[in-house]
Every structure is written in C-alpha cells, then in structure tokens.
Amino acid sequence: MNLHDVTCLIPLYRSVPQLPRVFENIDDHIALGGKVLCSDEHGLDDAPQQILDRYAGHQNVRVLMSDQGGNWVSNCNRLISTCDTPFFRITPHDDTFPAEGTARLVESLRRDPDVVLAHGRVLAETDGGTRLPERDEPTIWPETVNDPMRFSAELFWKGHYNGAFKAVMRRAVDGGAPLLIRPTVSLRHSERAWIFAYSLLGRFAFDPEAYIRKRYWPGSLTDGWQREPQDMIETADIMASYADDFVADPAVLAALRFNLYLNAVRRAGRAEGYYTRHPGYDDAQLP
C-alpha cells in the first residue's frame, strides 16, 4: 500500500483550531509515502508556520503562504495548479481522511485510465464527534452508469457523488492539464459544477470500503451559506461553460445546455415558491 503518486491538498484559512486534524491527515498519508501540499492565501494565523515547523526537512510536505487574499476556490485552484503528482485529494482542514481509504480509491484510478474520480462513503458527525447518520452519504450505493451523458445531465440535480472534497481525482484530464474550478458568482456550488465537468471527461468509481469523517459545525465554510434561487442559474451557467469546452457534438451540446437550464429554472422556481412540491429532475430534450 503506497501513496507515492498521490498528493493531499489542504486549503488553510484560520486553521489553528483544526491543526490536530490537519496533523492527523498529514501523518497518516506521509506514512504511506504520500505527498502533502498546504496553502494559505490570507495569513490570518500561524497555522502554516506551525505546519512548516512540525515537518521541517520532510520533503513530502510543502506549504504555500501568502497574505494577498482570495477565496476557497482560488486557494483550491492554487493547490491543484501546484500539485505535481498524477492523483490528488482535497482534504479540508476540519475533516478526517484515513490514508487507507485514499489508497483504496487511487487503485481504481491506477487500474483504469478512463476513471477520473474515485469516491467513497461519508460518515457525518458534529465537531464534538457525535454521529449524524442522517447526513451520511450516499444512502444508496451508486448504480453502474450505462449512459454517460444522461449521468452528467442529472449529476448535480440528483446529487450523484455529492461533494468534491470526498474523492481522489486524476490531475491530468483537460488535454493533459489540470482542470481548475470555475467559480460561480456566489461561489456556492462551484465544486459541484466542477464535478459535473469531470463527469464529461471520464468515469467515476465508488468503493464503499473507503470513507471519510465529515464534520458539521457552526462557523464552517458552508454553515453560513444562504442558498438563493439565483444560485441555480449561476451553477447552470458554469456547467454550461464546461459543456461548451468538452462536448464536441453540437446536437448533444444543445440538448445538454437546454436540459441544464430547464432544471435550473425549475429549482429556482421552487425556491421562489412557484412549486408547492419539489419539482424533481426533468430529462427533457436529452437524446
């Protein structure tokens, strides 16, 4: 079991309270030969320096530091751009990613060059360790994909492989270059639109034996998000931009774009109160 070709990408932001978990993830992965790359774009605490001090001289741990500012998307993109291994895993500072699970997932990517993303289970808990089984993902194991375009079209709306920061991912997917995250205006759902793009470029794999422990707590990045109807349209805009780049057939592209915006409008309408029930996913216009 070796992680020589995998890098854990750790975006830092006011991360001192989370350092015990960061250290746990780093120690677990470098013990199997994995690399770790951390990045802080704000410098609002000394978490980056503490990591540097703890792993001084360890060639597999690097820290990027800046006080120029940015956001979680720019920080993740900085990490993806700097990463130099074939595979990576974004590991937020407040979650736990066992290296054994990383090793299981990367095997799918090594074994099959058509696989671009390998995903496991998510075990949810509070910051204090109380389990939240109702928030575990997935509740039903993903089915085999027989129609890749339909899978991509419904991925965001049906919540397939929910979450970007739970997977091991292939780095060179966009003509041999890394695929960066395109931000929505609000930044909400940027990672899900990015996963949609990955679905256009290859297959996804699922291993129920691999898991992470995801923590939900007041003050986390997503805790303060107030989702708005416009978020659906903004996300469709970003997904459509990826489709423009990666879907070659004009007829298929037109159908996919129509379907993305149809479902975005339906979801926005539900948020605005035009539907009394959740509108569900509509596969209209797909070939």
Salt bridges, closest charged atoms under 4 A:
ASP5 OD2 - HIS4 NE2 3.99
ASP5 OD1 - ARG110 NH2 2.66
ASP27 OD2 - ARG54 NH2 2.98
ASP84 OD1 - LYS35 NZ 3.67
ASP95 OD2 - LYS214 NZ 3.86
GLU107 OE2 - ARG110 NH1 2.60
ASP112 OD2 - ARG203 NH2 2.08
GLU125 OE1 - ARG213 NE 3.58
GLU125 OE2 - ARG215 NE 3.10
ASP127 OD1 - ARG21 NH1 2.59
ASP136 OD2 - ARG131 NH2 2.76
GLU137 OE1 - LYS166 NZ 3.42
ASP147 OD2 - ARG150 NE 3.60
GLU154 OE1 - LYS158 NZ 3.55
GLU154 OE2 - HIS160 NE2 2.87
ASP207 OD2 - ARG104 NE 2.91
ASP231 OD2 - ARG188 NE 2.74
ASP244 OD2 - ARG257 NH1 2.99
ASP245 OD2 - ARG182 NH2 2.54
ASP283 OD2 - ARG150 NH1 3.13
